[in-house]
């Protein structure tokens, strides 16, 4: 029996499969598409998603494949009316190594994750469509193509038209606000530089041309040309550009992937039905302002992965899986609210000369402040510290006893819990937990960054997904053991 069948090989499914595979879970990942996608359906990773991908061991190629601080250039016709870097004040700090979003085509993120997954011995099965499934008390029987597969759990990561969601009878509730259709496509452009994101907002429509890093292609987002039904054509996109932007000498060509979209604000009311889970776009869709679609799916998967891993290895009871819905469903609801608010901010901004997409920028979009204080996994067992249960665990520079530099994120990386004993007291030794003392006789808190971020005299247990699970008093080994035992 396979442990987990992941349906859908986009960023959400690949993140989940990678996290499970590195835990030794027997996982299969299938996708109905016969070929890997080459379109930039999404194009940005938030700072928190970059931390997730760092933990999965792919930060290097991800950072090499993208760019941060891409400037937004706003026009009226050929006249430049404003230019701004919306992330100008987002610079690395000891606790936040990735402060700015990274512009990178979605297909490239998927390619990097597929390579990582292949290194763990798992290959995406293409042209493998989930036809149906039935679940019972012991597992799920799925039909994929002509094959019947028996698995312990099934994860639907198969997008807005999810087969898994429909089979479960779950409905995406919400609204489709009145708004014009938008066209999107990847194409090449003659006559414009690749150093900025070009934007036109006029009474006649919208045109945005974003250079995709590591390629010679732009992603074009534009008002749907009047009279055009369905997917845009190269001719219709050129007409829209000429009508809205009106810049002479700019020629569009080599249109590849293309689509249309309308704003939707919808989500399901549960993410789990017994042994079947939903993650990403198949569970929640929202305005594109802030680019949180790919990011929220990655983080859904990251939350679910460690819980499935511990359950399948017998290190945790199946009740741990209830916390996936408990933690991520409120985040999905918040996601709909914040992206709707940021879209409204953009629509107001573009009414003024020089307004543009940078109006969507807000600290919430970094996703670094997301926390789970309401979760049953967030526990305070002693006096309060600077970090609270449910908070994201900050990074910080340290030094080993021999003077070699190390970072907290280096300690966190991997499928384990991490226990930090900060201060003069020792740290207990626990099986399966990375236990490290920060202070005299342990890691040197180089510059005092750990004490300033966490507290000067405390025990902090960090979950495998980089969130604080427990804050306890120094030396409270029993409190830590009770927490782990309760899982």
Order of alpha helices (4+ residues) and beta strands (2+ residues): beta-alpha-beta-beta-alpha-alpha-beta-beta-beta-alpha-beta-beta-beta-alpha-beta-beta-beta-beta-beta-alpha-beta-beta-beta-beta-beta-beta-alpha-alpha-beta-beta-beta-alpha-beta-beta-alpha-beta-beta-alpha
